[in-house]
Amino acid sequence: MFLLVTSASGASGNGFGALLAFKLDGSLRGTFIDDDRIADPRGLAVDAKQNLLFLNSGDDRVLAISSHGRVVRETGRIEGLNPGGGNFGPDGRYFIGLRSARTIVALSTSLDAAVEHVLPPGVVPFPRGFAFGHDGRLFLASGIGPNGQGDNWIVAFTPGTPMQPFRLVADPELSPLDLAIAPNGNIVVSSERPFGAVDAVTSVREYDTTDGHLVRVFSSNGKAELRKPRGLRFTPNGLLYCVARDEVVGFDFASGECLGAIARLPRLNGQALAFFPY
């Protein structure tokens, strides 16, 4: 099993612009795949049924990558796609947050069909991560965009009524960067508030999906820097990992304790992470 991390480049920061592989002990294996179609990589998600890694490239395309580090299928360039995060939905399709269109679209895992709008364009000022809950609801973090505009909410969409979003979380201390569903069904969100500030308060926050109340706050407690926290993923045994600037930070989700930096790499500028068998 590898820990794979996308490291942004270009406008997203002075990172590596590559998909990097770490061993589970935190040591760097190197670039998982060297392919010109991977530019300023962003969201990642694993299709366990096909054992394929789906990657959103800043080159306006989506790639499916094998455990041997080879591209086995791709969409080709989709003009204006500008993808952000990615996740699989209950119906098995691959869902993508679009930065410019400010919405979510879906793709067949064959990557040979047109994208389908799941939510209307401009549904939030700037999407900052999404995931499907255990009950099928779609939870979308609405955050601050690179232009400094946006809001700090989490909205919920019920299956069958996607045009009627419900504002679930409006926490004044939240500025979301990514969102994931915990094993207990709650929402966990990486947060940097104020977004982009040198002295921003960073944390991972857990919210109840029934009424949106704050359950608890995960902090690094001096065991890691947790600068610019972004992508969130749970390990197969239930630990919570958050990729950040120069490091990947681990938390014991059951106790809330920070486990420190699981991996360190200067200029990592991490955006998303995934656990992928090899």
PLY file of the C-alpha trace (Angstrom):
ply
format ascii 1.0
element vertex 278
property float x
property float y
property float z
element edge 277
property int vertex1
property int vertex2
end_header
0.00 0.00 0.00
1.27 3.46 -0.94
0.22 6.84 0.38
-0.21 8.95 -2.76
-0.25 12.75 -2.62
-0.83 15.36 -5.30
1.54 18.30 -5.01
0.28 21.45 -6.72
2.30 23.82 -8.87
1.80 27.01 -10.80
-0.87 29.35 -9.48
-1.62 26.92 -6.66
1.84 27.29 -5.16
5.50 26.46 -5.65
5.09 22.71 -5.31
6.28 19.77 -7.38
3.36 19.56 -9.81
3.45 15.77 -9.50
1.79 12.70 -8.01
4.12 11.55 -5.24
4.28 8.18 -3.51
5.20 7.61 0.12
5.58 4.33 1.93
3.38 3.93 4.98
6.41 4.57 7.20
6.53 8.08 5.71
9.57 7.60 3.50
9.39 9.06 0.02
9.34 6.53 -2.80
9.33 9.21 -5.50
7.06 10.22 -8.34
4.39 7.55 -8.77
3.93 8.25 -12.47
5.79 10.54 -14.86
3.34 11.60 -17.57
2.95 14.94 -19.37
-0.82 14.72 -18.97
-0.43 15.21 -15.22
-0.08 18.95 -14.70
-0.79 20.72 -11.41
-2.58 17.58 -10.11
-5.53 17.98 -7.77
-8.21 15.55 -6.58
-7.64 11.81 -6.15
-9.96 8.86 -5.53
-9.54 5.09 -5.68
-11.99 2.83 -7.48
-11.58 -0.30 -5.35
-13.61 -2.46 -7.76
-11.25 -1.82 -10.66
-8.16 -1.10 -8.54
-7.65 2.17 -10.40
-6.66 5.60 -9.18
-8.62 8.50 -10.66
-6.70 11.77 -10.83
-7.88 15.26 -11.73
-5.25 17.09 -13.76
-4.97 20.85 -14.02
-4.57 20.14 -17.74
-8.41 19.93 -17.88
-8.60 16.15 -17.96
-9.21 13.11 -15.77
-6.89 10.09 -15.80
-7.34 6.53 -14.56
-4.04 5.05 -13.37
-3.16 1.43 -12.61
-1.29 0.19 -9.55
1.75 -0.15 -11.84
1.77 3.59 -12.44
0.38 3.57 -15.99
-2.46 5.60 -17.47
-5.03 3.07 -18.66
-7.71 5.55 -19.76
-8.35 9.28 -19.85
-10.95 11.80 -20.91
-8.72 13.85 -23.13
-8.78 17.59 -22.62
-12.19 19.00 -21.72
-12.11 22.73 -22.40
-12.77 24.75 -19.26
-13.02 21.73 -16.93
-10.68 23.17 -14.27
-11.27 20.26 -11.88
-10.75 20.36 -8.13
-11.55 17.46 -5.81
-12.89 14.04 -6.78
-14.93 11.31 -5.10
-16.97 8.28 -6.05
-20.71 8.40 -5.55
-23.23 5.76 -4.45
-24.00 4.96 -8.10
-20.34 4.15 -8.86
-19.69 7.20 -11.00
-16.75 9.55 -10.48
-17.77 13.00 -9.26
-15.65 16.12 -9.75
-15.79 19.59 -8.23
-15.32 22.29 -10.88
-13.47 25.40 -9.76
-14.50 27.79 -12.51
-18.07 26.55 -13.03
-18.50 26.28 -9.23
-20.47 23.07 -9.34
-20.16 19.26 -9.36
-20.27 17.00 -12.40
-20.20 13.21 -12.82
-18.35 10.92 -15.19
-18.70 7.26 -16.03
-15.60 5.36 -14.87
-15.03 4.41 -18.51
-14.17 8.11 -19.05
-15.60 7.92 -22.57
-18.87 9.78 -22.03
-19.75 13.44 -21.62
-19.73 14.98 -18.17
-23.14 15.31 -16.52
-24.01 18.24 -14.29
-25.16 16.94 -10.92
-25.73 20.44 -9.51
-26.40 23.68 -11.38
-23.45 25.91 -12.30
-22.60 28.49 -9.65
-24.31 26.49 -6.90
-21.74 27.85 -4.41
-19.23 30.71 -4.71
-16.26 28.29 -4.57
-16.42 24.51 -3.97
-13.93 23.27 -1.37
-14.50 19.53 -1.15
-17.51 17.25 -1.15
-18.51 13.72 -0.19
-21.56 11.48 -0.06
-22.94 10.57 3.35
-24.06 7.14 4.46
-27.67 8.14 3.70
-26.85 9.26 0.15
-26.88 12.98 0.86
-24.23 15.06 -0.88
-22.31 17.39 1.42
-20.48 20.28 -0.23
-18.05 22.66 1.47
-18.31 26.21 0.20
-15.18 28.21 0.91
-13.09 31.16 -0.16
-11.66 31.20 -3.68
-8.20 32.36 -4.80
-9.69 35.82 -5.45
-10.65 36.12 -1.78
-14.36 35.91 -2.50
-16.77 33.29 -1.20
-18.39 32.09 1.99
-17.74 29.49 4.70
-20.62 27.05 4.79
-21.36 23.38 4.34
-24.50 22.68 2.34
-26.38 19.40 2.02
-28.27 18.08 -1.00
-30.85 15.32 -0.56
-31.16 12.67 -3.30
-34.00 13.51 -5.65
-34.08 17.20 -4.72
-30.66 18.57 -5.77
-32.09 22.02 -6.48
-33.04 22.51 -2.83
-29.78 22.76 -0.86
-29.89 22.98 2.91
-27.28 25.06 4.73
-26.15 22.53 7.32
-23.10 24.21 8.88
-22.47 27.92 9.38
-19.62 27.90 11.91
-17.96 31.35 12.29
-14.62 29.62 13.00
-14.73 27.51 9.81
-13.04 28.21 6.50
-13.19 24.84 4.69
-10.58 23.40 2.35
-11.73 19.79 2.02
-14.46 17.53 3.35
-14.71 13.80 4.07
-17.14 11.41 5.71
-15.93 9.74 8.90
-16.57 6.08 9.75
-19.23 7.26 12.24
-21.05 9.11 9.45
-20.11 12.61 10.58
-18.45 15.24 8.40
-14.80 16.15 8.90
-13.44 19.32 7.32
-9.97 20.80 7.05
-10.02 24.51 7.88
-7.75 27.55 7.54
-9.26 30.75 8.89
-8.82 33.41 7.68
-8.05 31.68 4.39
-4.60 32.55 3.09
-3.56 34.54 6.16
-0.04 34.10 7.52
-1.43 33.78 11.04
-4.44 31.65 10.07
-5.81 29.21 12.64
-5.72 25.72 11.15
-7.64 22.68 12.30
-9.71 19.68 11.31
-13.32 19.98 12.48
-16.03 17.35 12.95
-19.72 18.15 12.47
-22.85 16.14 13.11
-24.79 15.47 9.90
-28.18 15.68 11.64
-28.16 19.33 12.65
-24.65 20.50 11.71
-23.42 21.19 15.23
-19.68 21.15 15.94
-18.72 17.86 17.59
-15.01 18.50 18.20
-11.90 20.19 16.84
-8.71 18.31 15.96
-5.56 20.38 16.36
-1.90 19.55 15.91
-1.06 20.47 19.54
2.48 21.31 18.52
3.14 17.82 17.09
2.95 19.07 13.50
2.76 22.44 11.77
-0.52 21.79 9.90
0.06 24.74 7.57
-2.39 25.08 4.66
-4.34 21.89 5.43
-6.07 20.46 2.38
-7.07 16.90 1.43
-8.52 14.46 3.96
-8.70 10.66 3.83
-9.23 7.85 6.31
-6.82 4.93 6.40
-8.22 1.38 6.10
-7.91 1.06 9.91
-9.74 4.31 10.63
-6.95 6.84 11.20
-7.48 10.30 9.70
-4.80 11.80 7.46
-4.65 15.41 6.31
-2.18 16.62 3.70
-0.73 20.06 4.31
2.21 22.24 3.39
5.45 20.19 3.70
3.79 17.28 5.53
1.02 14.76 5.93
-0.49 14.91 9.42
-2.18 11.96 11.13
-4.91 11.86 13.77
-6.33 9.04 15.84
-9.97 9.64 14.99
-11.28 7.69 17.97
-9.38 9.71 20.58
-8.81 12.91 18.59
-5.07 12.79 19.35
-2.66 14.18 16.78
-0.10 11.56 15.73
2.28 14.15 14.30
3.71 14.31 10.81
3.34 10.92 9.11
5.48 12.14 6.21
7.54 15.27 5.63
8.77 16.81 2.39
9.74 20.46 1.86
7.65 22.15 -0.87
5.07 19.37 -0.75
2.15 21.81 -1.18
-0.24 18.86 -0.87
-3.73 19.02 -2.33
-5.21 15.51 -2.05
-4.19 12.07 -0.84
-5.24 8.46 -1.31
-4.19 4.99 -0.20
-3.48 2.77 -3.19
-2.46 -0.92 -3.25
0.61 -1.93 -5.22
0 1
1 2
2 3
3 4
4 5
5 6
6 7
7 8
8 9
9 10
10 11
11 12
12 13
13 14
14 15
15 16
16 17
17 18
18 19
19 20
20 21
21 22
22 23
23 24
24 25
25 26
26 27
27 28
28 29
29 30
30 31
31 32
32 33
33 34
34 35
35 36
36 37
37 38
38 39
39 40
40 41
41 42
42 43
43 44
44 45
45 46
46 47
47 48
48 49
49 50
50 51
51 52
52 53
53 54
54 55
55 56
56 57
57 58
58 59
59 60
60 61
61 62
62 63
63 64
64 65
65 66
66 67
67 68
68 69
69 70
70 71
71 72
72 73
73 74
74 75
75 76
76 77
77 78
78 79
79 80
80 81
81 82
82 83
83 84
84 85
85 86
86 87
87 88
88 89
89 90
90 91
91 92
92 93
93 94
94 95
95 96
96 97
97 98
98 99
99 100
100 101
101 102
102 103
103 104
104 105
105 106
106 107
107 108
108 109
109 110
110 111
111 112
112 113
113 114
114 115
115 116
116 117
117 118
118 119
119 120
120 121
121 122
122 123
123 124
124 125
125 126
126 127
127 128
128 129
129 130
130 131
131 132
132 133
133 134
134 135
135 136
136 137
137 138
138 139
139 140
140 141
141 142
142 143
143 144
144 145
145 146
146 147
147 148
148 149
149 150
150 151
151 152
152 153
153 154
154 155
155 156
156 157
157 158
158 159
159 160
160 161
161 162
162 163
163 164
164 165
165 166
166 167
167 168
168 169
169 170
170 171
171 172
172 173
173 174
174 175
175 176
176 177
177 178
178 179
179 180
180 181
181 182
182 183
183 184
184 185
185 186
186 187
187 188
188 189
189 190
190 191
191 192
192 193
193 194
194 195
195 196
196 197
197 198
198 199
199 200
200 201
201 202
202 203
203 204
204 205
205 206
206 207
207 208
208 209
209 210
210 211
211 212
212 213
213 214
214 215
215 216
216 217
217 218
218 219
219 220
220 221
221 222
222 223
223 224
224 225
225 226
226 227
227 228
228 229
229 230
230 231
231 232
232 233
233 234
234 235
235 236
236 237
237 238
238 239
239 240
240 241
241 242
242 243
243 244
244 245
245 246
246 247
247 248
248 249
249 250
250 251
251 252
252 253
253 254
254 255
255 256
256 257
257 258
258 259
259 260
260 261
261 262
262 263
263 264
264 265
265 266
266 267
267 268
268 269
269 270
270 271
271 272
272 273
273 274
274 275
275 276
276 277
